[in-house]
Amino acid sequence: MKFGDHIGRIFLLVGVLSGVIYAGVIKIPMGAEDIFPCYKADGRTCKVVNYASSSDMPMDGELAFVGNKMDCLYADGRAYIIARSNAPEQIHDSVFWGTTSRCYDDNWNCGNLGDSVEIPRYTKKSGLYFHSCKNSVATAKGCKPVENGLEILVTDEMKMVPMTRAALFYYFKARQKKNFNSLMEWLLKNDKMDGFFQTLPWGLKEEDLIRAGNLAVPGVTELNFYLRDKKVESKSYQKGNIKSFGELMNSCKEWGKSHETP
């Protein structure tokens, strides 16, 4: 990657995590209406064996947080919550995850008209690359939930951002540089942007996040508290001690204010 491209991605990372350009960096796909079936030969006919999309896949089910642990992270006057969810990962590739199979979206000729018929390199709907589910069953409505899915990063404005824990830690470290020269020097030595962005299911809204959080938080019995990227302590709770997702975020903010060095 060229250094200029790297700096551009850094600015994108900073913008997303600071809430400045979040709405502008996410494309607006069509959701379930954009999903198309993929076929394979079944004798002289074709049968549906998978689904794909030319844009980010929605989730065929409701968002939920899983497990009894969540993480509170605090830096520069801002709080973040990271929680494990049932949201499945997605991929954007020319084949389905874990296989060499392409999406054959032609239900008239899906390889059943003779040995000379080849699996197509391009789909009619999305060209060479298509969006599909990883470790999850795809349906005409999207990717099914999984038992142990994506970690979701939530800002203190109760917004989901398509970033990973590693991206947040990198952001914290970059923010600590005292001037532009020291930042540039650090960036040149720490060119690690792979795995920072992740695809959240299309169509998730703030109300989905709040609902999932409110259902999960009463079952939380352990909170891990981080000051920047350093874990400071863990606290245990009885089930039901924390009543809502908003209450948990406020607790994270108060802990951060009392621990962050002025």
C-alpha positions in Angstrom: 0.0 0.0 0.0 1.3 3.5 -0.9 1.9 5.8 2.1 -0.7 8.3 0.7 -3.3 5.5 0.6 -2.4 4.5 4.1 -2.9 8.1 5.4 -6.2 8.2 3.7 -7.4 5.1 5.5 -6.1 6.6 8.8 -8.2 9.7 8.2 -11.2 7.4 7.4 -10.6 5.5 10.6 -10.4 8.7 12.7 -13.4 10.1 11.1 -15.6 7.0 11.7 -14.5 6.6 15.3 -15.0 10.3 16.1 -18.4 10.3 14.4 -17.5 13.0 11.9 -18.0 11.1 8.6 -19.8 7.9 9.7 -22.9 8.5 7.6 -20.8 9.3 4.5 -18.6 6.3 4.4 -21.3 3.6 4.4 -22.9 2.8 1.0 -26.7 2.4 0.8 -27.4 -1.0 -0.7 -30.9 -2.5 -1.3 -30.9 -5.1 1.5 -32.9 -8.3 0.9 -34.2 -7.0 -2.5 -30.6 -7.2 -3.7 -30.2 -10.9 -2.8 -30.3 -13.4 -5.7 -30.3 -17.3 -5.7 -27.3 -19.4 -6.8 -28.0 -22.7 -8.6 -26.4 -26.0 -9.4 -27.4 -28.7 -11.7 -29.9 -31.3 -10.6 -30.3 -33.6 -13.5 -31.7 -31.6 -16.4 -33.0 -28.9 -14.1 -31.5 -26.4 -11.6 -31.9 -26.1 -7.9 -31.1 -23.3 -5.4 -28.1 -24.1 -3.3 -27.1 -20.7 -1.9 -27.7 -17.0 -2.0 -25.5 -14.0 -2.7 -25.9 -10.3 -3.1 -24.2 -7.5 -5.0 -24.2 -5.4 -1.8 -23.8 -6.0 1.9 -26.1 -8.8 3.1 -28.8 -8.1 5.8 -29.3 -10.4 8.7 -32.1 -13.0 8.6 -33.0 -12.7 12.3 -32.7 -10.1 15.1 -29.4 -8.8 16.5 -28.5 -10.1 19.9 -25.5 -9.8 22.2 -24.2 -13.2 23.5 -22.3 -14.2 26.6 -22.2 -12.6 30.0 -19.2 -10.3 29.4 -18.8 -6.9 27.9 -15.8 -4.5 27.6 -15.8 -0.8 28.5 -13.0 1.3 26.9 -12.3 4.9 27.6 -9.9 7.5 26.1 -9.8 11.3 25.5 -13.2 11.8 27.2 -15.0 9.3 25.2 -16.4 5.9 26.1 -16.9 2.8 24.0 -18.5 -0.6 24.6 -17.4 -3.8 22.8 -19.8 -6.7 23.0 -19.9 -10.1 21.3 -23.0 -10.5 19.1 -24.8 -13.1 17.0 -24.1 -11.1 13.8 -22.4 -13.3 11.2 -19.3 -12.3 9.3 -19.5 -11.6 5.5 -17.1 -11.9 2.6 -16.8 -10.2 -0.7 -15.2 -12.7 -3.1 -15.6 -14.6 -6.4 -16.3 -17.8 -4.5 -18.2 -18.8 -1.4 -16.2 -19.0 1.9 -14.5 -22.3 2.5 -15.1 -23.7 -1.0 -14.2 -23.2 -4.7 -17.8 -22.7 -5.7 -18.9 -19.7 -7.6 -22.5 -18.4 -7.8 -24.2 -19.7 -10.8 -27.2 -17.3 -11.1 -28.5 -18.7 -14.4 -31.4 -21.0 -13.6 -31.8 -22.1 -17.2 -28.3 -23.4 -17.7 -26.5 -24.1 -14.4 -24.1 -26.6 -15.8 -26.7 -29.2 -16.8 -26.4 -29.0 -20.6 -23.4 -31.1 -21.1 -19.8 -31.7 -19.9 -18.5 -28.7 -22.0 -20.5 -26.2 -19.9 -18.2 -24.3 -17.5 -19.0 -22.6 -14.3 -19.3 -18.9 -15.1 -16.6 -16.5 -14.0 -19.1 -13.7 -13.7 -22.6 -13.6 -12.3 -25.2 -11.5 -14.1 -26.1 -9.7 -11.0 -22.8 -8.7 -9.5 -19.9 -9.5 -11.9 -16.9 -11.3 -10.6 -17.3 -10.6 -6.9 -20.4 -11.0 -4.8 -21.3 -10.7 -1.1 -22.0 -13.8 0.9 -22.1 -15.2 4.4 -19.2 -16.7 6.3 -19.9 -19.5 8.8 -23.6 -18.8 8.4 -26.5 -20.1 6.3 -27.6 -17.7 3.6 -31.3 -17.3 2.8 -33.3 -15.1 0.5 -33.6 -12.7 3.5 -29.9 -12.6 4.4 -27.3 -14.3 6.7 -28.7 -16.4 9.6 -27.5 -15.5 13.1 -24.6 -17.5 14.6 -23.8 -18.6 18.1 -20.5 -16.6 18.3 -20.5 -13.8 15.9 -18.9 -10.4 15.4 -17.7 -8.1 18.2 -19.6 -4.9 17.8 -18.1 -1.6 18.7 -20.5 1.0 20.1 -19.7 4.7 20.7 -20.9 6.7 23.6 -23.5 8.2 21.2 -25.0 4.7 21.0 -23.8 4.3 17.4 -22.5 1.0 15.9 -19.3 1.6 13.8 -17.9 -1.0 11.3 -14.5 -1.1 13.1 -12.7 -3.9 15.1 -11.1 -3.8 18.5 -7.7 -3.6 16.8 -8.8 -0.5 14.9 -9.9 1.2 18.2 -6.6 0.4 19.9 -4.7 1.7 16.9 -6.8 4.9 17.0 -6.0 5.4 20.7 -2.3 5.1 20.1 -2.4 7.5 17.1 -4.3 10.0 19.1 -1.5 10.1 21.7 1.1 11.5 19.3 1.9 15.1 20.3 2.4 16.6 16.9 2.1 15.9 13.2 5.8 14.8 12.8 5.6 12.3 15.6 2.4 11.0 14.2 3.9 10.5 10.7 6.9 8.8 12.2 4.8 6.4 14.2 2.5 5.7 11.2 5.5 4.8 9.0 6.6 2.3 11.7 3.1 0.9 12.3 1.5 0.3 9.0 -1.1 -2.1 10.2 -4.5 -1.5 8.7 -5.5 -5.1 7.8 -8.5 -6.3 9.7 -9.6 -2.9 10.9 -12.9 -2.7 9.0 -15.7 -5.2 9.2 -19.0 -5.6 7.5 -22.0 -5.2 9.8 -25.3 -6.6 8.5 -27.1 -4.2 6.3 -30.0 -2.3 7.7 -29.2 -2.5 11.4 -30.6 0.6 13.1 -30.0 2.3 16.5 -33.2 0.8 17.8 -31.9 -2.7 17.0 -28.8 -1.9 19.0 -30.7 -0.5 22.0 -33.2 -3.4 22.0 -30.4 -6.0 21.8 -28.4 -4.2 24.5 -31.4 -3.9 26.9 -32.1 -7.6 26.6 -28.5 -8.6 27.1 -27.3 -6.3 29.9 -29.3 -7.8 32.8 -27.5 -11.0 32.1 -24.0 -9.4 32.2 -22.0 -10.6 35.2 -18.5 -9.3 34.2 -17.3 -6.0 32.8 -13.7 -5.4 31.7 -12.5 -1.8 31.9 -9.8 -0.5 29.6 -8.1 2.9 29.8 -7.1 3.3 26.1 -5.7 -0.2 25.1 -4.7 -1.2 28.6 -7.0 -3.4 30.7 -7.2 -1.9 34.2 -9.7 -4.0 36.0 -12.6 -6.4 35.9 -15.8 -6.1 37.9 -18.3 -8.8 38.8 -22.0 -8.2 39.0 -25.1 -10.1 40.0 -27.5 -10.8 37.2 -29.9 -8.0 36.9 -27.6 -5.4 38.6 -27.4 -3.4 35.4 -30.8 -2.6 34.0 -30.2 -1.2 30.6 -27.7 -0.6 27.9 -27.8 3.1 28.6 -27.0 2.5 32.2 -24.0 0.4 31.3 -22.7 3.1 29.0 -23.1 5.7 31.7 -21.2 3.4 34.1 -18.4 3.2 31.5 -18.3 7.0 31.2 -18.1 7.5 34.9 -15.4 4.9 35.4 -13.4 6.6 32.6 -13.7 10.1 34.0 -12.4 8.8 37.4 -9.4 7.0 35.9 -8.3 9.1 33.0 -5.3 11.3 33.7 -6.1 14.9 33.1 
